Amino acid sequence: MKLNIIIQDHLEQEVEWDNGILYLDGKAMELDIIKLGTDYFHVLKNGKSFEVEINRKEGKSLEILINGKTYSAKVMDSLQIMLQKLGMSETKSKAALQIKAPMPGLILRILVEKGMEIKAGDPIIILEAMKMENILKATSDCLVEDIKVKAGEKVEKGQSLVILG
């Protein structure tokens, strides 16, 4: 299983657990891990001992205590990473989701209207890029709060297209 972890809101690490070996940014970590409780571990690395406790917070947020020092972390799977790169990441503001252009292109059709309720997977916009039609879809049930573009308009990568809430 491969995950990305953002530690203290800035240090992003790719973490993979494969057949008992932990890889951090592709480098194997030689660790002896003893599970002491549900979220409590004793870790031995290069002869150094670490007491590790993992406290799960809301969503995919974690608080990790290593030898008494606290670190905040957020875990992202491959789908969340892809959505973030496409500019479709969720936020806690009223406009919970922005659909952004994943690449430069031409807006062929807008399939929603302001105020419309949509379900996860519903198509929102058809964007033509590199002679292909790309259907941008909703990732959750939401309401269309604003439409920032018009059919026939050229857009740049990362440009906000639709605000969902």
C-alpha positions in Angstrom: 0.0 0.0 0.0 1.4 3.4 -1.0 0.3 6.6 0.7 1.6 10.2 0.9 1.8 11.8 4.3 2.1 15.5 4.9 3.8 16.2 8.2 3.5 19.5 10.0 1.7 21.0 6.8 4.9 21.1 4.7 7.0 17.9 4.6 5.5 15.5 2.1 6.7 11.9 2.3 5.7 8.9 0.2 5.2 5.9 2.5 4.8 2.3 1.3 4.4 -0.8 3.4 5.3 -3.9 1.4 5.7 -7.4 2.9 6.8 -6.1 6.3 9.3 -3.5 4.9 8.6 0.2 5.3 9.8 2.5 2.4 10.1 6.2 2.9 10.4 8.1 -0.4 11.5 4.8 -2.1 14.2 4.0 0.5 13.9 0.9 2.6 13.8 1.6 6.3 15.2 -1.1 8.5 12.9 -1.0 11.6 12.0 -3.5 14.3 8.4 -2.7 15.2 6.6 -4.2 18.2 2.9 -3.4 18.5 2.1 -2.6 22.2 -1.5 -1.6 21.8 -4.0 -0.6 19.1 -2.1 2.6 18.2 1.0 2.3 20.3 4.3 0.9 19.1 7.9 0.4 20.2 10.3 1.0 17.2 14.0 0.2 17.1 16.0 1.9 14.3 19.8 1.6 14.1 20.0 0.7 17.8 17.8 3.7 18.9 14.5 3.2 20.7 11.4 5.1 19.9 8.0 5.1 21.6 5.3 5.9 19.0 1.7 6.6 19.5 -0.8 7.4 16.7 -3.9 9.4 17.6 -6.5 9.5 14.8 -8.2 12.9 14.3 -11.1 13.8 12.0 -10.9 12.7 8.4 -7.4 11.5 7.5 -5.6 13.6 10.0 -3.2 12.1 12.6 -1.3 13.2 15.6 1.9 11.2 16.0 3.8 11.2 19.3 7.4 10.1 19.0 9.2 9.9 22.3 6.8 12.6 23.6 7.2 15.0 20.7 4.0 15.7 18.8 3.7 15.8 15.0 0.6 16.5 13.0 0.1 14.5 9.8 -2.4 14.1 7.0 -2.6 10.9 5.0 -3.5 11.0 1.3 -4.1 8.0 -0.9 -3.4 7.9 -4.7 -6.9 9.2 -5.6 -6.6 12.2 -3.3 -3.2 13.0 -4.6 -4.5 12.9 -8.2 -7.5 15.1 -7.3 -5.2 17.6 -5.6 -2.9 17.8 -8.7 -6.0 18.4 -10.8 -7.1 21.2 -8.5 -10.1 19.3 -7.2 -9.1 19.1 -3.6 -11.6 19.7 -0.8 -11.3 22.5 1.6 -13.3 23.5 4.8 -14.6 26.8 3.3 -18.2 27.2 2.2 -17.0 26.5 -1.4 -15.9 22.9 -0.5 -14.6 22.1 -4.0 -13.2 23.9 -7.0 -13.2 22.2 -10.3 -10.0 23.5 -12.1 -8.8 22.8 -15.6 -6.3 19.9 -15.4 -4.7 21.2 -18.7 -5.1 24.0 -21.2 -8.1 23.5 -23.5 -11.5 24.6 -24.8 -14.8 24.4 -22.8 -17.1 22.4 -25.1 -20.1 22.1 -22.9 -21.2 23.0 -19.4 -23.5 20.3 -18.1 -24.7 21.9 -14.9 -26.4 25.2 -13.8 -25.9 27.4 -10.8 -27.9 26.1 -7.9 -28.2 22.6 -9.3 -27.8 19.6 -6.9 -25.4 17.0 -8.2 -24.2 13.6 -7.1 -20.7 12.1 -7.0 -19.8 11.0 -10.5 -22.1 13.4 -12.3 -20.5 15.0 -15.3 -19.9 18.8 -14.9 -17.9 20.1 -17.8 -16.6 18.7 -21.1 -13.1 20.1 -21.8 -11.4 19.5 -25.1 -7.7 19.2 -24.8 -5.2 17.7 -27.2 -8.0 16.7 -29.6 -9.7 14.7 -26.8 -12.9 15.3 -24.9 -12.3 15.2 -21.1 -15.4 14.9 -18.9 -14.8 16.5 -15.5 -17.0 14.9 -12.9 -18.1 15.7 -9.3 -16.3 13.8 -6.6 -19.0 14.1 -4.0 -22.7 15.1 -3.6 -22.9 18.8 -3.7 -24.5 22.0 -5.0 -23.2 24.1 -7.9 -22.4 27.5 -6.3 -20.8 29.3 -9.3 -19.8 28.7 -12.9 -16.7 30.7 -13.8 -16.5 29.9 -17.6 -18.7 29.7 -20.7 -19.0 27.2 -23.5 -16.5 28.1 -26.2 -14.0 29.7 -23.8 -10.3 28.8 -23.8 -8.9 28.0 -20.4 -5.4 27.6 -18.9 -4.2 24.8 -16.7 -5.3 25.4 -13.1 -8.0 27.9 -14.0 -11.1 27.7 -11.8 -14.1 26.4 -13.8 -16.8 25.6 -11.3 -17.3 26.2 -7.5 -19.2 23.4 -5.7 -20.4 23.5 -2.1 
